[in-house]
Each structure stands twice: as structure tokens, then as C-alpha cells.
Amino acid sequence: MHYPIPTSPEEIINLRQKPISDELIATAIAGVIQFVRSQGQSLEQLTAQLLADDSLLDDRQRRRLSEIVTQAWEKFA
């Protein structure tokens, strides 16, 4: 299944209605990166948000997600 890259927070949130797949996750990450960049935020700001403690992901998962987002950010540069 092909998903267009979301262009707004609402479109990113709407991805929750889709079945989870690698492609869906990649699409969500791409959408977040595009949105964050459009808001003038840096990769450092985004990774700080990802690494902030929350109840959804544990430390290891947050670090891994941060690494994946960093790699994707650099690919879109």
C-alpha cells in the first residue's frame, strides 16, 4: 500500500486509522520531519523531544527512534 507523506499534524494523526506497517511508520516519520522543518525547528530540537521521558516508549525505544529519525532527516537534507 502506498501512503502519501502527510503535510499537516492532522494528516499524521489520521494515520492511526491505517494498519501498522513499515511503510506507514516511514510515512509518519517523513511527515513529522517535513512538519518540524516547516516550523523552523532543528534536528536537535526534534531529537530532544523524542528523547524526553514519556509513558509510551521506554529509554531504549526512544533512543532507537531518535537514531532512525536522525538517519531519515539526513536523507531528506
PDB file of N, H, CA, C and O in Angstrom:
ATOM      1  N   MET A   1       0.844  -1.177   0.000  1.00  0.00           N
ATOM      2  CA  MET A   1       0.000   0.000   0.000  1.00  0.00           C
ATOM      3  C   MET A   1       0.890   1.240   0.000  1.00  0.00           C
ATOM      4  O   MET A   1       1.894   1.279   0.710  1.00  0.00           O
ATOM      5  N   HIS A   2       0.537   2.233  -0.775  1.00  0.00           N
ATOM      6  H   HIS A   2      -0.279   2.201  -1.352  1.00  0.00           H
ATOM      7  CA  HIS A   2       1.308   3.471  -0.855  1.00  0.00           C
ATOM      8  C   HIS A   2       0.591   4.567  -0.070  1.00  0.00           C
ATOM      9  O   HIS A   2      -0.603   4.802  -0.253  1.00  0.00           O
ATOM     10  N   TYR A   3       1.338   5.227   0.802  1.00  0.00           N
ATOM     11  H   TYR A   3       2.308   5.035   0.952  1.00  0.00           H
ATOM     12  CA  TYR A   3       0.776   6.322   1.592  1.00  0.00           C
ATOM     13  C   TYR A   3       1.477   7.608   1.195  1.00  0.00           C
ATOM     14  O   TYR A   3       2.707   7.646   1.165  1.00  0.00           O
ATOM     15  N   PRO A   4       0.729   8.671   0.887  1.00  0.00           N
ATOM     16  CA  PRO A   4       1.374   9.961   0.639  1.00  0.00           C
ATOM     17  C   PRO A   4       1.946  10.513   1.949  1.00  0.00           C
ATOM     18  O   PRO A   4       1.413  10.265   3.030  1.00  0.00           O
ATOM     19  N   ILE A   5       3.020  11.252   1.828  1.00  0.00           N
ATOM     20  H   ILE A   5       3.453  11.454   0.949  1.00  0.00           H
ATOM     21  CA  ILE A   5       3.619  11.852   3.025  1.00  0.00           C
ATOM     22  C   ILE A   5       2.669  12.920   3.549  1.00  0.00           C
ATOM     23  O   ILE A   5       2.271  13.818   2.808  1.00  0.00           O
ATOM     24  N   PRO A   6       2.306  12.823   4.826  1.00  0.00           N
ATOM     25  CA  PRO A   6       1.379  13.808   5.401  1.00  0.00           C
ATOM     26  C   PRO A   6       2.015  15.203   5.426  1.00  0.00           C
ATOM     27  O   PRO A   6       3.227  15.351   5.583  1.00  0.00           O
ATOM     28  N   THR A   7       1.171  16.207   5.270  1.00  0.00           N
ATOM     29  H   THR A   7       0.186  16.087   5.143  1.00  0.00           H
ATOM     30  CA  THR A   7       1.663  17.583   5.238  1.00  0.00           C
ATOM     31  C   THR A   7       1.185  18.417   6.418  1.00  0.00           C
ATOM     32  O   THR A   7       1.500  19.603   6.512  1.00  0.00           O
ATOM     33  N   SER A   8       0.433  17.805   7.310  1.00  0.00           N
ATOM     34  H   SER A   8       0.178  16.841   7.233  1.00  0.00           H
ATOM     35  CA  SER A   8      -0.074  18.545   8.472  1.00  0.00           C
ATOM     36  C   SER A   8      -0.155  17.600   9.668  1.00  0.00           C
ATOM     37  O   SER A   8      -0.184  16.380   9.505  1.00  0.00           O
ATOM     38  N   PRO A   9      -0.192  18.174  10.869  1.00  0.00           N
ATOM     39  CA  PRO A   9      -0.353  17.324  12.063  1.00  0.00           C
ATOM     40  C   PRO A   9      -1.624  16.481  12.005  1.00  0.00           C
ATOM     41  O   PRO A   9      -1.639  15.339  12.465  1.00  0.00           O
ATOM     42  N   GLU A  10      -2.684  17.043  11.440  1.00  0.00           N
ATOM     43  H   GLU A  10      -2.671  17.971  11.066  1.00  0.00           H
ATOM     44  CA  GLU A  10      -3.942  16.302  11.344  1.00  0.00           C
ATOM     45  C   GLU A  10      -3.789  15.058  10.483  1.00  0.00           C
ATOM     46  O   GLU A  10      -4.294  13.990  10.826  1.00  0.00           O
ATOM     47  N   GLU A  11      -3.080  15.206   9.352  1.00  0.00           N
ATOM     48  H   GLU A  11      -2.669  16.074   9.074  1.00  0.00           H
ATOM     49  CA  GLU A  11      -2.865  14.062   8.469  1.00  0.00           C
ATOM     50  C   GLU A  11      -1.986  12.999   9.143  1.00  0.00           C
ATOM     51  O   GLU A  11      -2.183  11.801   8.937  1.00  0.00           O
ATOM     52  N   ILE A  12      -1.026  13.445   9.940  1.00  0.00           N
ATOM     53  H   ILE A  12      -0.866  14.418  10.107  1.00  0.00           H
ATOM     54  CA  ILE A  12      -0.180  12.499  10.681  1.00  0.00           C
ATOM     55  C   ILE A  12      -1.041  11.730  11.683  1.00  0.00           C
ATOM     56  O   ILE A  12      -0.927  10.510  11.797  1.00  0.00           O
ATOM     57  N   ILE A  13      -1.892  12.439  12.401  1.00  0.00           N
ATOM     58  H   ILE A  13      -1.984  13.430  12.308  1.00  0.00           H
ATOM     59  CA  ILE A  13      -2.778  11.799  13.385  1.00  0.00           C
ATOM     60  C   ILE A  13      -3.735  10.829  12.694  1.00  0.00           C
ATOM     61  O   ILE A  13      -4.039   9.766  13.236  1.00  0.00           O
ATOM     62  N   ASN A  14      -4.208  11.187  11.509  1.00  0.00           N
ATOM     63  H   ASN A  14      -3.962  12.050  11.069  1.00  0.00           H
ATOM     64  CA  ASN A  14      -5.138  10.320  10.782  1.00  0.00           C
ATOM     65  C   ASN A  14      -4.494   8.993  10.365  1.00  0.00           C
ATOM     66  O   ASN A  14      -5.204   8.034  10.064  1.00  0.00           O
ATOM     67  N   LEU A  15      -3.173   8.930  10.344  1.00  0.00           N
ATOM     68  H   LEU A  15      -2.597   9.710  10.589  1.00  0.00           H
ATOM     69  CA  LEU A  15      -2.506   7.672  10.010  1.00  0.00           C
ATOM     70  C   LEU A  15      -2.821   6.585  11.035  1.00  0.00           C
ATOM     71  O   LEU A  15      -2.661   5.398  10.749  1.00  0.00           O
ATOM     72  N   ARG A  16      -3.263   6.978  12.210  1.00  0.00           N
ATOM     73  H   ARG A  16      -3.393   7.941  12.442  1.00  0.00           H
ATOM     74  CA  ARG A  16      -3.623   5.998  13.252  1.00  0.00           C
ATOM     75  C   ARG A  16      -4.728   5.051  12.790  1.00  0.00           C
ATOM     76  O   ARG A  16      -4.874   3.944  13.310  1.00  0.00           O
ATOM     77  N   GLN A  17      -5.496   5.500  11.815  1.00  0.00           N
ATOM     78  H   GLN A  17      -5.378   6.399  11.393  1.00  0.00           H
ATOM     79  CA  GLN A  17      -6.617   4.692  11.323  1.00  0.00           C
ATOM     80  C   GLN A  17      -6.171   3.592  10.358  1.00  0.00           C
ATOM     81  O   GLN A  17      -6.962   2.717  10.003  1.00  0.00           O
ATOM     82  N   LYS A  18      -4.909   3.636   9.934  1.00  0.00           N
ATOM     83  H   LYS A  18      -4.267   4.346  10.222  1.00  0.00           H
ATOM     84  CA  LYS A  18      -4.388   2.678   8.961  1.00  0.00           C
ATOM     85  C   LYS A  18      -3.751   1.494   9.682  1.00  0.00           C
ATOM     86  O   LYS A  18      -3.312   1.625  10.825  1.00  0.00           O
ATOM     87  N   PRO A  19      -3.699   0.340   9.019  1.00  0.00           N
ATOM     88  CA  PRO A  19      -3.000  -0.806   9.619  1.00  0.00           C
ATOM     89  C   PRO A  19      -1.492  -0.513   9.705  1.00  0.00           C
ATOM     90  O   PRO A  19      -0.903   0.035   8.773  1.00  0.00           O
ATOM     91  N   ILE A  20      -0.891  -0.880  10.818  1.00  0.00           N
ATOM     92  H   ILE A  20      -1.370  -1.325  11.575  1.00  0.00           H
ATOM     93  CA  ILE A  20       0.526  -0.597  11.036  1.00  0.00           C
ATOM     94  C   ILE A  20       1.376  -1.450  10.111  1.00  0.00           C
ATOM     95  O   ILE A  20       1.180  -2.660   9.993  1.00  0.00           O
ATOM     96  N   SER A  21       2.324  -0.791   9.457  1.00  0.00           N
ATOM     97  H   SER A  21       2.484   0.191   9.553  1.00  0.00           H
ATOM     98  CA  SER A  21       3.276  -1.465   8.587  1.00  0.00           C
ATOM     99  C   SER A  21       4.558  -0.641   8.567  1.00  0.00           C
ATOM    100  O   SER A  21       4.581   0.500   9.029  1.00  0.00           O
ATOM    101  N   ASP A  22       5.614  -1.222   8.032  1.00  0.00           N
ATOM    102  H   ASP A  22       5.595  -2.149   7.656  1.00  0.00           H
ATOM    103  CA  ASP A  22       6.871  -0.475   7.906  1.00  0.00           C
ATOM    104  C   ASP A  22       6.676   0.775   7.068  1.00  0.00           C
ATOM    105  O   ASP A  22       7.208   1.837   7.390  1.00  0.00           O
ATOM    106  N   GLU A  23       5.913   0.644   5.992  1.00  0.00           N
ATOM    107  H   GLU A  23       5.481  -0.219   5.731  1.00  0.00           H
ATOM    108  CA  GLU A  23       5.665   1.778   5.106  1.00  0.00           C
ATOM    109  C   GLU A  23       4.904   2.886   5.829  1.00  0.00           C
ATOM    110  O   GLU A  23       5.205   4.065   5.643  1.00  0.00           O
ATOM    111  N   LEU A  24       3.934   2.521   6.641  1.00  0.00           N
ATOM    112  H   LEU A  24       3.690   1.563   6.792  1.00  0.00           H
ATOM    113  CA  LEU A  24       3.168   3.515   7.387  1.00  0.00           C
ATOM    114  C   LEU A  24       4.069   4.255   8.380  1.00  0.00           C
ATOM    115  O   LEU A  24       3.972   5.474   8.522  1.00  0.00           O
ATOM    116  N   ILE A  25       4.927   3.529   9.050  1.00  0.00           N
ATOM    117  H   ILE A  25       5.006   2.538   8.935  1.00  0.00           H
ATOM    118  CA  ILE A  25       5.843   4.153  10.017  1.00  0.00           C
ATOM    119  C   ILE A  25       6.790   5.110   9.298  1.00  0.00           C
ATOM    120  O   ILE A  25       7.017   6.228   9.760  1.00  0.00           O
ATOM    121  N   ALA A  26       7.340   4.670   8.167  1.00  0.00           N
ATOM    122  H   ALA A  26       7.156   3.762   7.792  1.00  0.00           H
ATOM    123  CA  ALA A  26       8.235   5.537   7.393  1.00  0.00           C
ATOM    124  C   ALA A  26       7.505   6.793   6.918  1.00  0.00           C
ATOM    125  O   ALA A  26       8.069   7.888   6.931  1.00  0.00           O
ATOM    126  N   THR A  27       6.256   6.629   6.501  1.00  0.00           N
ATOM    127  H   THR A  27       5.798   5.740   6.491  1.00  0.00           H
ATOM    128  CA  THR A  27       5.450   7.766   6.061  1.00  0.00           C
ATOM    129  C   THR A  27       5.224   8.748   7.210  1.00  0.00           C
ATOM    130  O   THR A  27       5.329   9.960   7.021  1.00  0.00           O
ATOM    131  N   ALA A  28       4.916   8.234   8.384  1.00  0.00           N
ATOM    132  H   ALA A  28       4.830   7.250   8.537  1.00  0.00           H
ATOM    133  CA  ALA A  28       4.698   9.096   9.550  1.00  0.00           C
ATOM    134  C   ALA A  28       5.971   9.846   9.918  1.00  0.00           C
ATOM    135  O   ALA A  28       5.926  11.039  10.218  1.00  0.00           O
ATOM    136  N   ILE A  29       7.107   9.151   9.898  1.00  0.00           N
ATOM    137  H   ILE A  29       7.144   8.182   9.654  1.00  0.00           H
ATOM    138  CA  ILE A  29       8.387   9.802  10.222  1.00  0.00           C
ATOM    139  C   ILE A  29       8.680  10.903   9.205  1.00  0.00           C
ATOM    140  O   ILE A  29       9.082  12.003   9.584  1.00  0.00           O
ATOM    141  N   ALA A  30       8.484  10.618   7.922  1.00  0.00           N
ATOM    142  H   ALA A  30       8.158   9.724   7.614  1.00  0.00           H
ATOM    143  CA  ALA A  30       8.716  11.629   6.887  1.00  0.00           C
ATOM    144  C   ALA A  30       7.808  12.838   7.098  1.00  0.00           C
ATOM    145  O   ALA A  30       8.246  13.978   6.946  1.00  0.00           O
ATOM    146  N   GLY A  31       6.556  12.595   7.444  1.00  0.00           N
ATOM    147  H   GLY A  31       6.200  11.669   7.567  1.00  0.00           H
ATOM    148  CA  GLY A  31       5.625  13.695   7.693  1.00  0.00           C
ATOM    149  C   GLY A  31       6.038  14.546   8.875  1.00  0.00           C
ATOM    150  O   GLY A  31       5.963  15.773   8.820  1.00  0.00           O
ATOM    151  N   VAL A  32       6.476  13.897   9.946  1.00  0.00           N
ATOM    152  H   VAL A  32       6.537  12.900   9.990  1.00  0.00           H
ATOM    153  CA  VAL A  32       6.925  14.638  11.128  1.00  0.00           C
ATOM    154  C   VAL A  32       8.149  15.490  10.781  1.00  0.00           C
ATOM    155  O   VAL A  32       8.235  16.653  11.175  1.00  0.00           O
ATOM    156  N   ILE A  33       9.086  14.907  10.045  1.00  0.00           N
ATOM    157  H   ILE A  33       9.016  13.962   9.725  1.00  0.00           H
ATOM    158  CA  ILE A  33      10.294  15.659   9.672  1.00  0.00           C
ATOM    159  C   ILE A  33       9.929  16.875   8.825  1.00  0.00           C
ATOM    160  O   ILE A  33      10.419  17.976   9.076  1.00  0.00           O
ATOM    161  N   GLN A  34       9.075  16.683   7.831  1.00  0.00           N
ATOM    162  H   GLN A  34       8.677  15.789   7.628  1.00  0.00           H
ATOM    163  CA  GLN A  34       8.666  17.815   6.998  1.00  0.00           C
ATOM    164  C   GLN A  34       7.958  18.886   7.813  1.00  0.00           C
ATOM    165  O   GLN A  34       8.203  20.077   7.621  1.00  0.00           O
ATOM    166  N   PHE A  35       7.084  18.473   8.719  1.00  0.00           N
ATOM    167  H   PHE A  35       6.885  17.505   8.875  1.00  0.00           H
ATOM    168  CA  PHE A  35       6.360  19.446   9.533  1.00  0.00           C
ATOM    169  C   PHE A  35       7.308  20.205  10.447  1.00  0.00           C
ATOM    170  O   PHE A  35       7.233  21.430  10.542  1.00  0.00           O
ATOM    171  N   VAL A  36       8.196  19.488  11.119  1.00  0.00           N
ATOM    172  H   VAL A  36       8.257  18.493  11.043  1.00  0.00           H
ATOM    173  CA  VAL A  36       9.139  20.130  12.038  1.00  0.00           C
ATOM    174  C   VAL A  36      10.012  21.126  11.288  1.00  0.00           C
ATOM    175  O   VAL A  36      10.236  22.241  11.760  1.00  0.00           O
ATOM    176  N   ARG A  37      10.500  20.728  10.132  1.00  0.00           N
ATOM    177  H   ARG A  37      10.319  19.823   9.748  1.00  0.00           H
ATOM    178  CA  ARG A  37      11.312  21.656   9.323  1.00  0.00           C
ATOM    179  C   ARG A  37      10.508  22.883   8.909  1.00  0.00           C
ATOM    180  O   ARG A  37      11.029  23.999   8.932  1.00  0.00           O
ATOM    181  N   SER A  38       9.253  22.692   8.533  1.00  0.00           N
ATOM    182  H   SER A  38       8.830  21.786   8.515  1.00  0.00           H
ATOM    183  CA  SER A  38       8.425  23.828   8.114  1.00  0.00           C
ATOM    184  C   SER A  38       8.194  24.803   9.266  1.00  0.00           C
ATOM    185  O   SER A  38       7.919  25.982   9.044  1.00  0.00           O
ATOM    186  N   GLN A  39       8.305  24.306  10.492  1.00  0.00           N
ATOM    187  H   GLN A  39       8.528  23.348  10.673  1.00  0.00           H
ATOM    188  CA  GLN A  39       8.147  25.149  11.679  1.00  0.00           C
ATOM    189  C   GLN A  39       9.465  25.790  12.107  1.00  0.00           C
ATOM    190  O   GLN A  39       9.513  26.525  13.094  1.00  0.00           O
ATOM    191  N   GLY A  40      10.537  25.508  11.357  1.00  0.00           N
ATOM    192  H   GLY A  40      10.499  24.911  10.556  1.00  0.00           H
ATOM    193  CA  GLY A  40      11.838  26.103  11.648  1.00  0.00           C
ATOM    194  C   GLY A  40      12.602  25.413  12.765  1.00  0.00           C
ATOM    195  O   GLY A  40      13.587  25.955  13.267  1.00  0.00           O
ATOM    196  N   GLN A  41      12.163  24.227  13.159  1.00  0.00           N
ATOM    197  H   GLN A  41      11.363  23.787  12.752  1.00  0.00           H
ATOM    198  CA  GLN A  41      12.863  23.501  14.214  1.00  0.00           C
ATOM    199  C   GLN A  41      14.051  22.739  13.629  1.00  0.00           C
ATOM    200  O   GLN A  41      14.085  22.418  12.441  1.00  0.00           O
ATOM    201  N   SER A  42      15.005  22.465  14.483  1.00  0.00           N
ATOM    202  H   SER A  42      14.977  22.726  15.448  1.00  0.00           H
ATOM    203  CA  SER A  42      16.213  21.756  14.075  1.00  0.00           C
ATOM    204  C   SER A  42      16.101  20.274  14.432  1.00  0.00           C
ATOM    205  O   SER A  42      15.215  19.857  15.178  1.00  0.00           O
ATOM    206  N   LEU A  43      17.018  19.502  13.882  1.00  0.00           N
ATOM    207  H   LEU A  43      17.738  19.840  13.276  1.00  0.00           H
ATOM    208  CA  LEU A  43      17.103  18.089  14.222  1.00  0.00           C
ATOM    209  C   LEU A  43      17.352  17.929  15.721  1.00  0.00           C
ATOM    210  O   LEU A  43      16.801  17.023  16.347  1.00  0.00           O
ATOM    211  N   GLU A  44      18.166  18.787  16.291  1.00  0.00           N
ATOM    212  H   GLU A  44      18.613  19.523  15.782  1.00  0.00           H
ATOM    213  CA  GLU A  44      18.453  18.708  17.726  1.00  0.00           C
ATOM    214  C   GLU A  44      17.203  18.924  18.560  1.00  0.00           C
ATOM    215  O   GLU A  44      17.014  18.257  19.577  1.00  0.00           O
ATOM    216  N   GLN A  45      16.360  19.836  18.148  1.00  0.00           N
ATOM    217  H   GLN A  45      16.514  20.378  17.322  1.00  0.00           H
ATOM    218  CA  GLN A  45      15.108  20.070  18.872  1.00  0.00           C
ATOM    219  C   GLN A  45      14.184  18.860  18.766  1.00  0.00           C
ATOM    220  O   GLN A  45      13.548  18.461  19.741  1.00  0.00           O
ATOM    221  N   LEU A  46      14.120  18.287  17.570  1.00  0.00           N
ATOM    222  H   LEU A  46      14.636  18.611  16.777  1.00  0.00           H
ATOM    223  CA  LEU A  46      13.273  17.115  17.375  1.00  0.00           C
ATOM    224  C   LEU A  46      13.779  15.931  18.187  1.00  0.00           C
ATOM    225  O   LEU A  46      12.987  15.244  18.832  1.00  0.00           O
ATOM    226  N   THR A  47      15.070  15.685  18.168  1.00  0.00           N
ATOM    227  H   THR A  47      15.713  16.244  17.645  1.00  0.00           H
ATOM    228  CA  THR A  47      15.593  14.545  18.927  1.00  0.00           C
ATOM    229  C   THR A  47      15.423  14.769  20.425  1.00  0.00           C
ATOM    230  O   THR A  47      15.193  13.815  21.168  1.00  0.00           O
ATOM    231  N   ALA A  48      15.532  16.006  20.876  1.00  0.00           N
ATOM    232  H   ALA A  48      15.719  16.782  20.272  1.00  0.00           H
ATOM    233  CA  ALA A  48      15.290  16.281  22.298  1.00  0.00           C
ATOM    234  C   ALA A  48      13.858  15.924  22.674  1.00  0.00           C
ATOM    235  O   ALA A  48      13.611  15.385  23.753  1.00  0.00           O
ATOM    236  N   GLN A  49      12.921  16.223  21.792  1.00  0.00           N
ATOM    237  H   GLN A  49      13.121  16.661  20.915  1.00  0.00           H
ATOM    238  CA  GLN A  49      11.522  15.867  22.050  1.00  0.00           C
ATOM    239  C   GLN A  49      11.338  14.356  22.053  1.00  0.00           C
ATOM    240  O   GLN A  49      10.605  13.813  22.879  1.00  0.00           O
ATOM    241  N   LEU A  50      12.008  13.683  21.124  1.00  0.00           N
ATOM    242  H   LEU A  50      12.603  14.124  20.452  1.00  0.00           H
ATOM    243  CA  LEU A  50      11.899  12.224  21.054  1.00  0.00           C
ATOM    244  C   LEU A  50      12.485  11.547  22.287  1.00  0.00           C
ATOM    245  O   LEU A  50      11.972  10.529  22.753  1.00  0.00           O
ATOM    246  N   LEU A  51      13.565  12.121  22.808  1.00  0.00           N
ATOM    247  H   LEU A  51      13.982  12.948  22.429  1.00  0.00           H
ATOM    248  CA  LEU A  51      14.246  11.508  23.946  1.00  0.00           C
ATOM    249  C   LEU A  51      13.621  11.880  25.285  1.00  0.00           C
ATOM    250  O   LEU A  51      13.990  11.320  26.318  1.00  0.00           O
ATOM    251  N   ALA A  52      12.680  12.818  25.275  1.00  0.00           N
ATOM    252  H   ALA A  52      12.381  13.272  24.436  1.00  0.00           H
ATOM    253  CA  ALA A  52      12.016  13.215  26.520  1.00  0.00           C
ATOM    254  C   ALA A  52      11.252  12.019  27.082  1.00  0.00           C
ATOM    255  O   ALA A  52      10.649  11.242  26.341  1.00  0.00           O
ATOM    256  N   ASP A  53      11.289  11.894  28.368  1.00  0.00           N
ATOM    257  H   ASP A  53      11.779  12.525  28.970  1.00  0.00           H
ATOM    258  CA  ASP A  53      10.638  10.767  29.033  1.00  0.00           C
ATOM    259  C   ASP A  53       9.131  10.811  28.803  1.00  0.00           C
ATOM    260  O   ASP A  53       8.498  11.855  28.956  1.00  0.00           O
ATOM    261  N   ASP A  54       8.575   9.681  28.438  1.00  0.00           N
ATOM    262  H   ASP A  54       9.089   8.833  28.313  1.00  0.00           H
ATOM    263  CA  ASP A  54       7.123   9.559  28.307  1.00  0.00           C
ATOM    264  C   ASP A  54       6.712   8.140  28.672  1.00  0.00           C
ATOM    265  O   ASP A  54       7.559   7.276  28.897  1.00  0.00           O
ATOM    266  N   SER A  55       5.438   7.917  28.726  1.00  0.00           N
ATOM    267  H   SER A  55       4.750   8.619  28.543  1.00  0.00           H
ATOM    268  CA  SER A  55       4.964   6.591  29.131  1.00  0.00           C
ATOM    269  C   SER A  55       4.736   5.654  27.942  1.00  0.00           C
ATOM    270  O   SER A  55       4.419   4.480  28.130  1.00  0.00           O
ATOM    271  N   LEU A  56       4.897   6.169  26.721  1.00  0.00           N
ATOM    272  H   LEU A  56       5.154   7.123  26.568  1.00  0.00           H
ATOM    273  CA  LEU A  56       4.626   5.358  25.542  1.00  0.00           C
ATOM    274  C   LEU A  56       5.799   4.452  25.177  1.00  0.00           C
ATOM    275  O   LEU A  56       5.601   3.280  24.858  1.00  0.00           O
ATOM    276  N   LEU A  57       7.024   4.992  25.221  1.00  0.00           N
ATOM    277  H   LEU A  57       7.185   5.945  25.479  1.00  0.00           H
ATOM    278  CA  LEU A  57       8.220   4.234  24.847  1.00  0.00           C
ATOM    279  C   LEU A  57       9.193   4.170  26.010  1.00  0.00           C
ATOM    280  O   LEU A  57       9.256   5.089  26.827  1.00  0.00           O
ATOM    281  N   ASP A  58       9.949   3.086  26.083  1.00  0.00           N
ATOM    282  H   ASP A  58       9.898   2.340  25.419  1.00  0.00           H
ATOM    283  CA  ASP A  58      10.993   3.030  27.097  1.00  0.00           C
ATOM    284  C   ASP A  58      12.255   3.718  26.559  1.00  0.00           C
ATOM    285  O   ASP A  58      12.303   4.127  25.400  1.00  0.00           O
ATOM    286  N   ASP A  59      13.265   3.836  27.411  1.00  0.00           N
ATOM    287  H   ASP A  59      13.227   3.504  28.354  1.00  0.00           H
ATOM    288  CA  ASP A  59      14.508   4.533  27.054  1.00  0.00           C
ATOM    289  C   ASP A  59      15.131   3.995  25.769  1.00  0.00           C
ATOM    290  O   ASP A  59      15.498   4.761  24.878  1.00  0.00           O
ATOM    291  N   ARG A  60      15.245   2.691  25.684  1.00  0.00           N
ATOM    292  H   ARG A  60      14.947   2.068  26.407  1.00  0.00           H
ATOM    293  CA  ARG A  60      15.882   2.054  24.534  1.00  0.00           C
ATOM    294  C   ARG A  60      15.086   2.343  23.257  1.00  0.00           C
ATOM    295  O   ARG A  60      15.671   2.635  22.213  1.00  0.00           O
ATOM    296  N   GLN A  61      13.786   2.263  23.337  1.00  0.00           N
ATOM    297  H   GLN A  61      13.311   2.026  24.185  1.00  0.00           H
ATOM    298  CA  GLN A  61      12.943   2.525  22.172  1.00  0.00           C
ATOM    299  C   GLN A  61      13.040   3.987  21.735  1.00  0.00           C
ATOM    300  O   GLN A  61      13.077   4.274  20.539  1.00  0.00           O
ATOM    301  N   ARG A  62      13.082   4.912  22.699  1.00  0.00           N
ATOM    302  H   ARG A  62      13.052   4.678  23.671  1.00  0.00           H
ATOM    303  CA  ARG A  62      13.222   6.333  22.363  1.00  0.00           C
ATOM    304  C   ARG A  62      14.559   6.608  21.691  1.00  0.00           C
ATOM    305  O   ARG A  62      14.622   7.371  20.727  1.00  0.00           O
ATOM    306  N   ARG A  63      15.631   5.992  22.190  1.00  0.00           N
ATOM    307  H   ARG A  63      15.580   5.372  22.973  1.00  0.00           H
ATOM    308  CA  ARG A  63      16.951   6.186  21.568  1.00  0.00           C
ATOM    309  C   ARG A  63      16.966   5.632  20.147  1.00  0.00           C
ATOM    310  O   ARG A  63      17.495   6.271  19.238  1.00  0.00           O
ATOM    311  N   ARG A  64      16.390   4.451  19.950  1.00  0.00           N
ATOM    312  H   ARG A  64      15.960   3.931  20.688  1.00  0.00           H
ATOM    313  CA  ARG A  64      16.355   3.839  18.619  1.00  0.00           C
ATOM    314  C   ARG A  64      15.525   4.692  17.666  1.00  0.00           C
ATOM    315  O   ARG A  64      15.932   4.908  16.524  1.00  0.00           O
ATOM    316  N   LEU A  65      14.375   5.178  18.113  1.00  0.00           N
ATOM    317  H   LEU A  65      14.044   5.003  19.040  1.00  0.00           H
ATOM    318  CA  LEU A  65      13.553   6.054  17.277  1.00  0.00           C
ATOM    319  C   LEU A  65      14.327   7.323  16.922  1.00  0.00           C
ATOM    320  O   LEU A  65      14.268   7.785  15.783  1.00  0.00           O
ATOM    321  N   SER A  66      15.038   7.880  17.872  1.00  0.00           N
ATOM    322  H   SER A  66      15.085   7.505  18.798  1.00  0.00           H
ATOM    323  CA  SER A  66      15.845   9.066  17.621  1.00  0.00           C
ATOM    324  C   SER A  66      16.900   8.789  16.547  1.00  0.00           C
ATOM    325  O   SER A  66      17.137   9.631  15.680  1.00  0.00           O
ATOM    326  N   GLU A  67      17.528   7.626  16.600  1.00  0.00           N
ATOM    327  H   GLU A  67      17.336   6.943  17.305  1.00  0.00           H
ATOM    328  CA  GLU A  67      18.532   7.260  15.584  1.00  0.00           C
ATOM    329  C   GLU A  67      17.889   7.141  14.200  1.00  0.00           C
ATOM    330  O   GLU A  67      18.446   7.618  13.211  1.00  0.00           O
ATOM    331  N   ILE A  68      16.737   6.515  14.134  1.00  0.00           N
ATOM    332  H   ILE A  68      16.285   6.127  14.937  1.00  0.00           H
ATOM    333  CA  ILE A  68      16.039   6.340  12.859  1.00  0.00           C
ATOM    334  C   ILE A  68      15.634   7.697  12.289  1.00  0.00           C
ATOM    335  O   ILE A  68      15.800   7.942  11.094  1.00  0.00           O
ATOM    336  N   VAL A  69      15.107   8.574  13.133  1.00  0.00           N
ATOM    337  H   VAL A  69      14.973   8.374  14.103  1.00  0.00           H
ATOM    338  CA  VAL A  69      14.691   9.904  12.683  1.00  0.00           C
ATOM    339  C   VAL A  69      15.900  10.704  12.217  1.00  0.00           C
ATOM    340  O   VAL A  69      15.813  11.429  11.225  1.00  0.00           O
ATOM    341  N   THR A  70      17.016  10.587  12.909  1.00  0.00           N
ATOM    342  H   THR A  70      17.087   9.998  13.715  1.00  0.00           H
ATOM    343  CA  THR A  70      18.238  11.285  12.502  1.00  0.00           C
ATOM    344  C   THR A  70      18.676  10.820  11.116  1.00  0.00           C
ATOM    345  O   THR A  70      19.018  11.644  10.268  1.00  0.00           O
ATOM    346  N   GLN A  71      18.667   9.510  10.878  1.00  0.00           N
ATOM    347  H   GLN A  71      18.389   8.840  11.567  1.00  0.00           H
ATOM    348  CA  GLN A  71      19.037   8.987   9.554  1.00  0.00           C
ATOM    349  C   GLN A  71      18.076   9.496   8.487  1.00  0.00           C
ATOM    350  O   GLN A  71      18.508   9.894   7.406  1.00  0.00           O
ATOM    351  N   ALA A  72      16.791   9.488   8.777  1.00  0.00           N
ATOM    352  H   ALA A  72      16.440   9.165   9.655  1.00  0.00           H
ATOM    353  CA  ALA A  72      15.802   9.972   7.802  1.00  0.00           C
ATOM    354  C   ALA A  72      15.986  11.464   7.538  1.00  0.00           C
ATOM    355  O   ALA A  72      15.893  11.909   6.394  1.00  0.00           O
ATOM    356  N   TRP A  73      16.246  12.229   8.582  1.00  0.00           N
ATOM    357  H   TRP A  73      16.322  11.868   9.512  1.00  0.00           H
ATOM    358  CA  TRP A  73      16.464  13.677   8.449  1.00  0.00           C
ATOM    359  C   TRP A  73      17.610  13.925   7.478  1.00  0.00           C
ATOM    360  O   TRP A  73      17.507  14.772   6.591  1.00  0.00           O
ATOM    361  N   GLU A  74      18.690  13.192   7.645  1.00  0.00           N
ATOM    362  H   GLU A  74      18.774  12.504   8.366  1.00  0.00           H
ATOM    363  CA  GLU A  74      19.862  13.374   6.797  1.00  0.00           C
ATOM    364  C   GLU A  74      19.575  12.960   5.350  1.00  0.00           C
ATOM    365  O   GLU A  74      20.129  13.547   4.421  1.00  0.00           O
ATOM    366  N   LYS A  75      18.726  11.970   5.155  1.00  0.00           N
ATOM    367  H   LYS A  75      18.276  11.493   5.911  1.00  0.00           H
ATOM    368  CA  LYS A  75      18.357  11.546   3.789  1.00  0.00           C
ATOM    369  C   LYS A  75      17.533  12.627   3.086  1.00  0.00           C
ATOM    370  O   LYS A  75      17.636  12.798   1.871  1.00  0.00           O
ATOM    371  N   PHE A  76      16.722  13.350   3.849  1.00  0.00           N
ATOM    372  H   PHE A  76      16.639  13.211   4.836  1.00  0.00           H
ATOM    373  CA  PHE A  76      15.883  14.394   3.265  1.00  0.00           C
ATOM    374  C   PHE A  76      16.625  15.713   3.084  1.00  0.00           C
ATOM    375  O   PHE A  76      16.089  16.643   2.481  1.00  0.00           O
ATOM    376  N   ALA A  77      17.838  15.806   3.591  1.00  0.00           N
ATOM    377  H   ALA A  77      18.274  15.050   4.080  1.00  0.00           H
ATOM    378  CA  ALA A  77      18.602  17.069   3.528  1.00  0.00           C
ATOM    379  C   ALA A  77      18.988  17.440   2.115  1.00  0.00           C
ATOM    380  O   ALA A  77      19.629  18.469   1.900  1.00  0.00           O
TER     381      ALA A  77
END
